[in-house]
Amino acid sequence: MRQSQSNWILVKGSGGGGLGDRLRALCVAIAYARATGRGVSVDWRDGRLGAEGVNRFSELFEIKDIPYVEPEWLEGISDPWPPSWRGRLQRSLHEVYVEDGDPVWDRVSTIARYSFDPTDDTLEHSVVVLWDFDRLSALARLPRFNAQGLTQRQFEVDIVTRHLQPVAAIEQRVAKLLARSEGSQCRVGAHVRATLEAKAQKGEVPLRAYFSVLDRLLGQRECRLFLATDNMSVQQAFQQRYGDVMSLPKWFGAPGDSLHLNPECPDIAQAAEDAVVEMIALARSDHLVLRSNSSFSIMAGLFFSGDPRRITYVDARPSFPSRLRGAARRLLGPAC
């Protein structure tokens, strides 16, 4: 593969980013590769999703219809962009960040230093490195990346469904899990993220907001509920309300703690695989209840190939101080 392909995008994961963030960065890389004729390489060897040194991407997903190579093949290339990766393509983002003396996280400067601008399709370097995941919508607005003039959602779904798929072992686990719903008229999938980190960064959505949506959806027909959550207390609350809730048996930390980024997690690799199974199982539902500011939810929604009107987003209401600041900005302008 490497002999017939000369230019590549190397996708890294950020140390604090979860599965959804990493997949969103990969979607940006795929969109760029399609427009520029590059191949793609994904480096998930940083130990955040399994054993350090093992590329977990290849154990969880496959790239379709775009040249792909394992990251080891690119480590000897001497002209990567950004130049901060020169001689360090084998390292993780966290390693180079700490080595460069920046232990206090600054996302904006880290993007500028370690992630190329994906709206620039003129780069001629053999390897361009990407870890930022926020630019897919920008590419959808540019004709040179979206020649068909698709809507943003159509563009993003096309990226995922045409070029990214879970490996066969994941598909088998999903099929076994969803076999429990055979005979039901429909299946509703809900993703409820309830960690303390998510609450601090993105706000808290009360369970009653989910219940309000799910009561309506589940009451329309004899539907089964599939729940993906990172909080055992949430799962118990859903079981008390809806009875036989479908869910993936897995390890939970203390309520509010993360799963695969949790130092108490007994098997990080298993937790990462479980997350992929849940994401794909959600996407195979007839209706989805998600959060629009959760990367995990966003990716489940992109794997969902059904009518987007069957996706309901349940989001946190901004706090009163946030609403007050927003109102002031609208009244006084951007200089406020």
Secondary structure, DSSP 4 states (H G I P E B T S, - for coil): -GGG---EEEEE--TT--HHHHHHHHHHHHHHHHHHT-EEEEE--SSSSSSTTS-HHHHHEEE-SS-B--GGGGTT-S--BSGGGTT-TTS-HHHHHHHTT--S--HHHHHHHHS--TT-TT---SEEEE---S-HHHHHT-TTT-TT---HHHHHHHHHHHHEEE-HHHHHHHHHHHGGGTT-SEEEEEEE---HHHHHHH----HHHHHHHHHHHHHHTTEEEEEEES-HHHHHHHHHHHSS-B-------STT--STT-TT-S-HHHHHHHHHHHHHHHHTSSEEEE-TT-HHHHHHHHH--S-GGGEEE--PPPPHHHHHHHHHHHHH-TT-
